Protein backbone atom coordinates (compact mmCIF):
# COMPACT_ATOMS: atom_id res chain seq x y z
CA UNK A 1 0.00 0.00 0.00
CA UNK A 2 1.15 3.53 -0.74
CA UNK A 3 -0.28 7.03 -0.97
CA UNK A 4 -0.03 9.62 -3.71
CA UNK A 5 -0.83 13.17 -2.60
CA UNK A 6 -2.67 11.71 0.42
CA UNK A 7 -4.83 9.38 -1.71
CA UNK A 8 -4.30 5.77 -0.61
CA UNK A 9 -3.54 3.36 -3.48
CA UNK A 10 -4.01 -0.30 -2.63
CA UNK A 11 -2.28 -3.28 -4.21
CA UNK A 12 -5.67 -4.36 -5.56
CA UNK A 13 -6.08 -1.04 -7.39
CA UNK A 14 -2.67 -1.41 -9.01
CA UNK A 15 -3.15 -5.10 -9.87
CA UNK A 16 -6.51 -4.30 -11.48
CA UNK A 17 -4.61 -2.52 -14.25
CA UNK A 18 -2.38 -5.53 -14.96
CA UNK A 19 -4.94 -7.32 -17.17
CA UNK A 20 -5.24 -4.23 -19.34
CA UNK A 21 -1.46 -4.05 -19.67
CA UNK A 22 -1.15 -7.75 -20.53
CA UNK A 23 -3.58 -7.32 -23.45
CA UNK A 24 -1.76 -4.31 -24.90
CA UNK A 25 0.26 -5.35 -27.96
CA UNK A 26 2.67 -2.42 -27.58
CA UNK A 27 3.65 -3.65 -24.08
CA UNK A 28 5.18 -6.85 -25.40
CA UNK A 29 8.80 -7.58 -24.35
CA UNK A 30 9.21 -9.33 -27.70
CA UNK A 31 8.91 -5.92 -29.40
CA UNK A 32 11.15 -3.97 -27.04
CA UNK A 33 11.24 -1.38 -24.26
CA UNK A 34 8.67 1.30 -23.47
CA UNK A 35 9.26 4.99 -22.70
CA UNK A 36 6.65 6.46 -20.35
CA UNK A 37 5.96 10.19 -20.18
CA UNK A 38 2.48 10.50 -18.66
CA UNK A 39 0.69 12.80 -16.22
CA UNK A 40 -0.88 10.15 -13.96
CA UNK A 41 1.46 9.00 -11.19
CA UNK A 42 -0.88 6.09 -10.41
CA UNK A 43 -0.72 4.88 -14.02
CA UNK A 44 3.07 5.24 -14.13
CA UNK A 45 3.60 3.30 -10.91
CA UNK A 46 1.09 0.62 -11.94
CA UNK A 47 2.90 0.14 -15.25
CA UNK A 48 6.27 0.16 -13.48
CA UNK A 49 5.19 -2.59 -11.07
CA UNK A 50 3.72 -4.56 -13.99
CA UNK A 51 6.93 -4.20 -15.98
CA UNK A 52 9.03 -5.40 -13.04
CA UNK A 53 6.79 -8.43 -12.53
CA UNK A 54 6.37 -9.36 -16.20
CA UNK A 55 9.83 -8.77 -17.63
CA UNK A 56 9.30 -5.52 -19.51
CA UNK A 57 11.79 -2.66 -19.75
CA UNK A 58 10.44 0.83 -19.04
CA UNK A 59 12.01 4.24 -19.31
CA UNK A 60 10.32 6.93 -17.17
CA UNK A 61 10.46 10.48 -18.55
CA UNK A 62 9.31 13.45 -16.48
CA UNK A 63 5.74 14.42 -17.40
CA UNK A 64 6.67 18.06 -18.11
CA UNK A 65 8.92 17.02 -21.03
CA UNK A 66 7.69 18.28 -24.45
CA UNK A 67 6.60 15.52 -26.82
CA UNK A 68 9.35 16.16 -29.37
CA UNK A 69 12.03 15.91 -26.68
CA UNK A 70 10.42 12.85 -25.08
CA UNK A 71 10.42 11.14 -28.48
CA UNK A 72 14.07 12.06 -28.97
CA UNK A 73 14.94 10.46 -25.60
CA UNK A 74 12.89 7.36 -26.44
CA UNK A 75 14.49 6.94 -29.86
CA UNK A 76 17.99 7.44 -28.50
CA UNK A 77 17.37 4.87 -25.74
CA UNK A 78 16.17 2.32 -28.31
CA UNK A 79 12.55 2.22 -27.10
CA UNK A 80 9.92 0.65 -29.37
CA UNK A 81 7.03 2.58 -27.81
CA UNK A 82 6.47 5.99 -26.26
CA UNK A 83 3.41 6.54 -24.08
CA UNK A 84 2.92 10.29 -24.02
CA UNK A 85 0.47 12.23 -21.85
CA UNK A 86 -1.78 9.24 -21.15
CA UNK A 87 -1.61 5.48 -21.44
CA UNK A 88 -3.90 5.71 -24.47
CA UNK A 89 -1.59 7.92 -26.52
CA UNK A 90 0.73 5.30 -28.02
CA UNK A 91 3.56 6.41 -30.32
CA UNK A 92 5.35 3.50 -31.95
CA UNK A 93 8.95 3.67 -33.14
CA UNK A 94 9.06 0.61 -35.44
CA UNK A 95 12.75 0.95 -36.31
CA UNK A 96 13.54 0.21 -32.64
CA UNK A 97 11.61 -3.08 -32.52
CA UNK A 98 13.86 -5.67 -30.89
CA UNK A 99 13.35 -8.44 -28.33
CA UNK A 100 14.32 -7.38 -24.82
CA UNK A 101 16.61 -10.01 -23.30
CA UNK A 102 17.44 -8.26 -20.00
CA UNK A 103 14.33 -6.39 -18.76
CA UNK A 104 14.87 -3.49 -16.44
CA UNK A 105 14.76 0.27 -15.95
CA UNK A 106 16.24 2.89 -18.28
CA UNK A 107 17.23 6.16 -16.62
CA UNK A 108 18.62 9.40 -18.00
CA UNK A 109 21.88 10.58 -16.46
CA UNK A 110 21.86 14.01 -14.80
CA UNK A 111 23.71 15.74 -17.64
CA UNK A 112 26.09 17.57 -15.30
CA UNK A 113 29.05 16.60 -17.49
CA UNK A 114 27.42 17.09 -20.88
CA UNK A 115 24.61 15.58 -22.93
CA UNK A 116 22.35 13.36 -20.76
CA UNK A 117 22.65 9.68 -21.69
CA UNK A 118 20.32 6.73 -21.19
CA UNK A 119 21.54 4.01 -18.83
CA UNK A 120 19.79 0.66 -18.39
CA UNK A 121 19.82 -1.46 -15.24
CA UNK A 122 18.11 -4.83 -15.03
CA UNK A 123 15.34 -5.48 -12.52
CA UNK A 124 17.57 -8.13 -10.95
CA UNK A 125 20.37 -5.62 -10.34
CA UNK A 126 17.82 -3.21 -8.83
CA UNK A 127 16.55 -5.97 -6.51
CA UNK A 128 20.17 -6.54 -5.52
CA UNK A 129 20.54 -2.83 -4.67
CA UNK A 130 17.28 -2.74 -2.67
CA UNK A 131 18.27 -5.81 -0.63
CA UNK A 132 21.72 -4.32 0.13
CA UNK A 133 20.19 -0.94 1.03
CA UNK A 134 17.65 -2.47 3.43
CA UNK A 135 20.23 -4.75 5.07
CA UNK A 136 22.84 -2.01 5.49
CA UNK A 137 20.69 1.00 6.38
CA UNK A 138 18.49 -0.22 9.23
CA UNK A 139 17.83 3.08 11.03
CA UNK A 140 14.61 3.77 9.03
CA UNK A 141 13.02 0.42 9.97
CA UNK A 142 10.82 2.27 12.45
CA UNK A 143 10.24 5.34 10.24
CA UNK A 144 7.53 6.35 7.74
CA UNK A 145 8.97 7.20 4.27
CA UNK A 146 7.74 10.42 2.66
CA UNK A 147 8.91 10.95 -0.92
CA UNK A 148 8.89 14.59 -2.07
CA UNK A 149 11.02 14.23 -5.19
CA UNK A 150 10.45 12.89 -8.73
CA UNK A 151 9.61 9.18 -8.84
CA UNK A 152 10.75 9.07 -12.45
CA UNK A 153 14.25 9.16 -10.96
CA UNK A 154 15.92 6.26 -9.14
CA UNK A 155 16.31 8.24 -5.88
CA UNK A 156 12.57 8.61 -5.38
CA UNK A 157 11.50 5.42 -7.16
CA UNK A 158 14.05 2.89 -5.88
CA UNK A 159 15.29 4.29 -2.56
CA UNK A 160 11.97 5.89 -1.67
CA UNK A 161 9.21 3.58 -2.93
CA UNK A 162 10.86 0.19 -3.61
CA UNK A 163 12.89 0.29 -0.38
CA UNK A 164 9.90 1.53 1.63
CA UNK A 165 7.74 -1.35 0.39
CA UNK A 166 10.57 -3.84 0.98
CA UNK A 167 10.63 -2.70 4.62
CA UNK A 168 6.87 -3.29 4.83
CA UNK A 169 6.19 0.45 5.14
CA UNK A 170 3.55 2.73 3.63
CA UNK A 171 5.42 5.18 1.31
CA UNK A 172 3.74 8.54 0.87
CA UNK A 173 4.48 10.27 -2.43
CA UNK A 174 3.99 14.00 -3.03
CA UNK A 175 3.84 15.08 -6.67
CA UNK A 176 2.79 18.67 -6.03
CA UNK A 177 5.75 20.02 -4.12
CA UNK A 178 3.96 22.52 -1.92
CA UNK A 179 6.10 23.01 1.22
CA UNK A 180 3.13 23.94 3.46
CA UNK A 181 1.09 20.96 2.27
CA UNK A 182 4.08 18.69 2.85
CA UNK A 183 4.69 20.21 6.28
CA UNK A 184 1.08 19.54 7.30
CA UNK A 185 1.43 15.84 6.48
CA UNK A 186 4.85 15.48 8.13
CA UNK A 187 3.46 16.92 11.38
CA UNK A 188 0.76 14.22 11.51
CA UNK A 189 3.10 11.24 11.02
CA UNK A 190 4.99 9.25 13.61
CA UNK A 191 8.72 9.33 12.85
CA UNK A 192 8.58 10.56 9.26
CA UNK A 193 11.64 10.18 7.01
CA UNK A 194 11.60 12.80 4.27
CA UNK A 195 13.30 11.89 0.97
CA UNK A 196 13.76 15.15 -0.91
CA UNK A 197 16.14 17.70 -2.41
CA UNK A 198 18.38 20.07 -0.41
CA UNK A 199 16.24 23.10 -1.32
CA UNK A 200 12.96 21.46 -0.23
CA UNK A 201 14.51 20.14 2.99
CA UNK A 202 15.79 23.64 3.76
CA UNK A 203 12.36 25.17 3.11
CA UNK A 204 10.52 22.61 5.26
CA UNK A 205 13.02 23.09 8.10
CA UNK A 206 12.58 26.86 8.02
CA UNK A 207 8.79 26.38 8.28
CA UNK A 208 9.03 23.74 11.01
CA UNK A 209 7.60 24.75 14.44
CA UNK A 210 10.21 26.30 16.70
CA UNK A 211 9.80 24.03 19.70
CA UNK A 212 10.14 20.70 17.87
CA UNK A 213 12.28 18.94 15.28
CA UNK A 214 11.59 17.02 12.07
CA UNK A 215 12.33 13.35 12.82
CA UNK A 216 14.53 12.47 9.82
CA UNK A 217 15.58 13.60 6.33
CA UNK A 218 17.49 12.00 3.48
CA UNK A 219 19.26 14.08 0.86
CA UNK A 220 20.98 13.01 -2.34
CA UNK A 221 22.26 14.38 -5.63
CA UNK A 222 23.64 17.87 -5.25
CA UNK A 223 25.39 18.54 -1.94
CA UNK A 224 23.95 21.15 0.40
CA UNK A 225 25.92 24.31 0.90
CA UNK A 226 27.48 24.55 4.37
CA UNK A 227 25.15 27.38 5.61
CA UNK A 228 22.02 25.52 4.46
CA UNK A 229 23.27 22.27 6.00
CA UNK A 230 23.91 23.86 9.40
CA UNK A 231 20.54 25.59 9.34
CA UNK A 232 18.65 22.41 8.41
CA UNK A 233 20.58 20.08 10.70
CA UNK A 234 19.60 22.19 13.71
CA UNK A 235 15.93 21.38 12.97
CA UNK A 236 16.32 17.63 12.36
CA UNK A 237 16.84 14.68 14.72
CA UNK A 238 18.35 12.31 12.14
CA UNK A 239 20.15 13.73 9.11
CA UNK A 240 21.02 11.16 6.41
CA UNK A 241 22.79 11.54 3.08
CA UNK A 242 23.36 9.08 0.25
CA UNK A 243 25.54 8.96 -2.84
CA UNK A 244 25.09 7.08 -6.07
CA UNK A 245 25.30 7.10 -9.84
CA UNK A 246 23.01 6.08 -12.70
CA UNK A 247 25.01 2.93 -13.49
CA UNK A 248 25.05 1.48 -9.95
CA UNK A 249 22.18 3.16 -8.10
CA UNK A 250 22.83 3.97 -4.46
CA UNK A 251 26.47 3.38 -3.53
CA UNK A 252 26.84 4.71 0.03
CA UNK A 253 24.64 5.97 2.88
CA UNK A 254 25.70 8.16 5.77
CA UNK A 255 23.90 7.95 9.11
CA UNK A 256 26.30 10.38 10.78
CA UNK A 257 26.52 13.49 8.63
CA UNK A 258 28.72 16.06 10.33
CA UNK A 259 29.54 17.95 7.14
CA UNK A 260 28.04 18.08 3.68
CA UNK A 261 30.84 16.08 2.05
CA UNK A 262 30.22 12.96 4.17
CA UNK A 263 28.46 10.38 1.97
CA UNK A 264 28.86 7.40 4.25
CA UNK A 265 29.44 3.69 4.30
CA UNK A 266 29.49 1.69 1.07
CA UNK A 267 26.63 -0.79 0.56
CA UNK A 268 27.53 -4.45 0.93
CA UNK A 269 27.13 -5.54 -2.70
CA UNK A 270 29.80 -3.03 -3.81
CA UNK A 271 33.44 -2.20 -3.24
CA UNK A 272 34.76 1.32 -3.76
CA UNK A 273 38.21 2.74 -4.46
CA UNK A 274 39.00 6.34 -3.47
CA UNK A 275 41.74 8.49 -1.98
CA UNK A 276 43.29 8.10 1.48
CA UNK A 277 42.69 11.63 2.77
CA UNK A 278 41.34 15.07 1.92
CA UNK A 279 44.89 16.08 1.02
CA UNK A 280 45.14 13.18 -1.43
CA UNK A 281 41.72 12.49 -2.97
CA UNK A 282 41.37 10.11 -5.92
CA UNK A 283 38.64 9.12 -8.34
CA UNK A 284 35.77 7.21 -6.79
CA UNK A 285 35.70 3.89 -8.67
CA UNK A 286 32.84 1.45 -8.00
CA UNK A 287 33.35 -2.30 -8.24
CA UNK A 288 30.17 -4.41 -8.42
CA UNK A 289 30.87 -7.72 -6.65
CA UNK A 290 28.29 -9.71 -8.64
CA UNK A 291 27.39 -7.82 -11.83
CA UNK A 292 24.08 -9.00 -13.31
CA UNK A 293 22.68 -9.02 -16.84
CA UNK A 294 25.55 -7.24 -18.52
CA UNK A 295 26.06 -4.65 -15.79
CA UNK A 296 29.51 -3.07 -15.87
CA UNK A 297 31.72 -4.55 -13.12
CA UNK A 298 33.92 -1.44 -12.74
CA UNK A 299 32.35 2.02 -12.90
CA UNK A 300 34.48 5.16 -13.12
CA UNK A 301 32.46 8.02 -11.63
CA UNK A 302 34.77 10.96 -12.47
CA UNK A 303 34.16 12.09 -8.87
CA UNK A 304 37.01 12.78 -6.45
CA UNK A 305 36.71 11.34 -2.96
CA UNK A 306 38.51 9.79 -0.03
CA UNK A 307 37.95 7.48 2.94
CA UNK A 308 38.47 8.07 6.64
CA UNK A 309 37.36 6.33 9.82
CA UNK A 310 34.66 7.86 12.00
CA UNK A 311 32.93 6.18 14.92
CA UNK A 312 34.90 3.07 14.03
CA UNK A 313 33.44 2.90 10.52
CA UNK A 314 34.99 3.54 7.12
CA UNK A 315 33.31 6.64 5.69
CA UNK A 316 33.42 7.85 2.09
CA UNK A 317 33.68 11.58 1.43
CA UNK A 318 32.98 13.48 -1.79
CA UNK A 319 35.35 16.28 -2.79
CA UNK A 320 34.45 17.42 -6.34
CA UNK A 321 33.88 16.37 -9.90
CA UNK A 322 37.25 15.88 -11.60
CA UNK A 323 36.07 17.99 -14.53
CA UNK A 324 35.06 20.82 -12.17
CA UNK A 325 38.39 21.03 -10.33
CA UNK A 326 40.31 24.19 -11.26
CA UNK A 327 44.11 24.17 -11.11
CA UNK A 328 45.45 27.60 -10.09
CA UNK A 329 49.21 28.07 -9.72
CA UNK A 330 49.57 24.29 -9.48
CA UNK A 331 47.02 24.06 -6.64
CA UNK A 332 43.60 22.41 -6.81
CA UNK A 333 40.60 24.66 -6.29
CA UNK A 334 37.46 22.67 -5.45
CA UNK A 335 34.37 24.75 -6.31
CA UNK A 336 32.29 23.72 -3.30
CA UNK A 337 35.03 24.80 -0.87
CA UNK A 338 34.86 28.31 -2.30
CA UNK A 339 31.06 28.37 -2.62
CA UNK A 340 30.58 27.34 1.02
CA UNK A 341 32.71 30.25 2.20
CA UNK A 342 31.13 32.76 -0.20
CA UNK A 343 27.65 31.78 0.99
CA UNK A 344 28.51 32.90 4.52
CA UNK A 345 28.68 36.50 3.23
CA UNK A 346 25.55 38.28 4.54
CA UNK A 347 24.56 39.66 1.11
CA UNK A 348 25.07 36.50 -0.98
CA UNK A 349 22.08 34.19 -1.61
CA UNK A 350 23.53 31.73 -4.14
CA UNK A 351 26.85 31.13 -5.87
CA UNK A 352 28.60 28.86 -8.31
CA UNK A 353 32.30 28.71 -9.18
CA UNK A 354 33.32 27.66 -12.68
CA UNK A 355 36.44 27.70 -14.80
CA UNK A 356 37.16 29.71 -17.93
CA UNK A 357 40.02 29.16 -20.37
CA UNK A 358 42.86 31.66 -20.16
CA UNK A 359 45.70 31.88 -22.69
CA UNK A 360 48.22 32.74 -19.98
CA UNK A 361 47.12 30.66 -16.97
CA UNK A 362 45.33 27.79 -18.72
CA UNK A 363 42.19 28.28 -16.61
CA UNK A 364 40.91 30.86 -14.18
CA UNK A 365 38.13 30.62 -11.56
CA UNK A 366 35.05 32.78 -12.11
CA UNK A 367 32.25 33.28 -9.60
CA UNK A 368 28.62 33.73 -10.56
CA UNK A 369 26.58 34.97 -7.60
CA UNK A 370 23.14 36.20 -6.54
CA UNK A 371 22.86 38.96 -3.95
CA UNK A 372 20.01 40.58 -2.02
CA UNK A 373 20.59 43.85 -3.90
CA UNK A 374 22.31 45.05 -7.05
CA UNK A 375 26.01 45.48 -6.30
CA UNK A 376 27.66 48.76 -7.18
CA UNK A 377 31.29 48.86 -8.29
CA UNK A 378 32.16 49.73 -4.67
CA UNK A 379 30.11 46.75 -3.36
CA UNK A 380 31.87 44.42 -5.78
CA UNK A 381 35.31 45.70 -4.74
CA UNK A 382 34.37 45.26 -1.09
CA UNK A 383 33.15 41.73 -1.80
CA UNK A 384 36.47 40.88 -3.42
CA UNK A 385 38.37 42.20 -0.39
CA UNK A 386 36.09 40.07 1.82
CA UNK A 387 36.99 37.00 -0.26
CA UNK A 388 40.71 37.70 0.17
CA UNK A 389 40.17 37.70 3.94
CA UNK A 390 38.20 34.46 4.03
CA UNK A 391 39.83 32.38 1.27
CA UNK A 392 43.35 31.32 0.41
CA UNK A 393 44.89 33.57 -2.22
CA UNK A 394 44.72 30.88 -4.94
CA UNK A 395 41.00 30.28 -4.17
CA UNK A 396 39.90 33.89 -4.74
CA UNK A 397 37.93 34.09 -8.03
CA UNK A 398 39.52 35.95 -10.92
CA UNK A 399 36.23 37.67 -11.71
CA UNK A 400 32.80 38.12 -10.10
CA UNK A 401 29.57 38.09 -12.12
CA UNK A 402 26.28 39.04 -10.49
CA UNK A 403 23.14 37.36 -11.92
CA UNK A 404 19.45 37.30 -11.01
CA UNK A 405 19.46 33.51 -10.69
CA UNK A 406 21.83 30.59 -11.26
CA UNK A 407 20.81 28.01 -13.84
CA UNK A 408 20.26 24.61 -12.25
CA UNK A 409 19.14 21.23 -13.53
CA UNK A 410 15.78 19.81 -12.33
CA UNK A 411 17.60 17.81 -9.62
CA UNK A 412 19.23 20.95 -8.22
CA UNK A 413 22.68 20.26 -9.63
CA UNK A 414 24.66 22.80 -11.63
CA UNK A 415 26.32 22.09 -14.96
CA UNK A 416 29.44 24.22 -14.57
CA UNK A 417 30.57 23.55 -18.11
CA UNK A 418 27.24 24.79 -19.50
CA UNK A 419 27.41 27.89 -17.29
CA UNK A 420 30.94 28.60 -18.54
CA UNK A 421 29.87 28.11 -22.17
CA UNK A 422 26.86 30.40 -21.71
CA UNK A 423 29.07 33.09 -20.18
CA UNK A 424 31.63 32.73 -22.96
CA UNK A 425 28.86 33.00 -25.55
CA UNK A 426 27.54 36.14 -23.84
CA UNK A 427 31.01 37.71 -23.92
CA UNK A 428 31.34 36.89 -27.64
CA UNK A 429 27.90 38.38 -28.35
CA UNK A 430 28.69 41.57 -26.45
CA UNK A 431 32.00 41.79 -28.29
CA UNK A 432 30.28 41.51 -31.67
CA UNK A 433 27.69 44.11 -30.68
CA UNK A 434 30.46 46.49 -29.61
CA UNK A 435 32.28 46.00 -32.92
CA UNK A 436 29.06 46.60 -34.84
CA UNK A 437 28.41 49.75 -32.83
CA UNK A 438 31.91 51.04 -33.56
CA UNK A 439 31.49 50.40 -37.29
CA UNK A 440 28.08 52.12 -37.32
CA UNK A 441 29.43 55.17 -35.52
CA UNK A 442 32.60 55.46 -37.59
CA UNK A 443 30.90 55.07 -41.00
CA UNK A 444 29.11 58.49 -40.97
CA UNK A 445 32.29 60.14 -39.73
CA UNK A 446 34.18 58.69 -42.69
CA UNK A 447 31.50 59.81 -45.15
CA UNK A 448 31.51 63.31 -43.65
CA UNK A 449 35.30 63.57 -43.88
CA UNK A 450 35.16 62.69 -47.57
CA UNK A 451 32.80 65.63 -48.21
CA UNK A 452 34.89 68.21 -46.38
CA UNK A 453 37.61 69.67 -48.66
CA UNK A 454 41.12 69.68 -47.22
C-alpha angles and dihedrals in degrees: 000000000000139000131232115199089340094308110122114230115197128206088246091058091051094044090051088070093053095082090054091051093048091056094050110104093204090059093064116126087211088068098044145253128336128226113210122202105159137142099229113086090192091055092046094050092044091053091045092053090046092050092050092050098042103040101255126142116228132186115202116211121188111262093234091064114115114246095245091053093043089053090049090053091047093049093046091050091052096246118165094204137033119198105200127188095340138016088254096059101083119180113187123206100196095183088066095055107132135138113262109230099175109037117204147110126312115207132183116236117239095256094226091134098040138295111014112248132203116246124189126209123182121240088242092057089048090052087051090053093047092050091049092046093051093045094047102038104051100153093092094055089104096038134093113236117227115187115203099165135076114297089202084076125073093240094063098029102043105024094033108036106017093043092044091053091045088057089051092249133139106245115208115208124199116198097171102063099212107155094208092049090048091047091053091055095044090054091056097051129088110237099344120197110206117209106195148116125290092252094051092045089051092050094048091048092051089052094044116114113269099234098052142046135231107251100229144343135192122203130187142163112035115035119243118249113251095250092050091046093052092046094049096041090058089062098046132076097202119026115190131180131187136193130205148137136229094254097052106020116217111008105173139010127201120208093175108052110177095158135017095254094061108105098168144216121354116247116253099249091060141060121206134202120205142140126299099235145357088265091055110033121170137189115292105239119187121211116195108213095207110018112199133207098356096318113159110257095208120040122190108206100187086225122126117226147143142206130238135164120254126170087356093301131110107246127195119219129197118222108171146307109281090229091053096052112108119209111213119179089342093306126113117243112197109202097219092055089058095040092052091055094043091052090061088067107107094230099046119094102172138002143179129189119211138167129247126194116255124189092217105037101026092233136010130198117246125189124214111193144174119217136188090247139018108278119232121213087263092051091050092050090049090049090053091051088050090053091052088055096048103035136053111262093251091051096057109108117248091224138011122218120189116210136175092237139355117242111244135178119247090264092056096255123129125229099216093186091055091047090051092048092049091050092047090050090050091052091050091049093049089048092053091047090051091050091049090050091051092050092048092050096044096047096070090045090055092048091049092050090053090056096049111085116230 
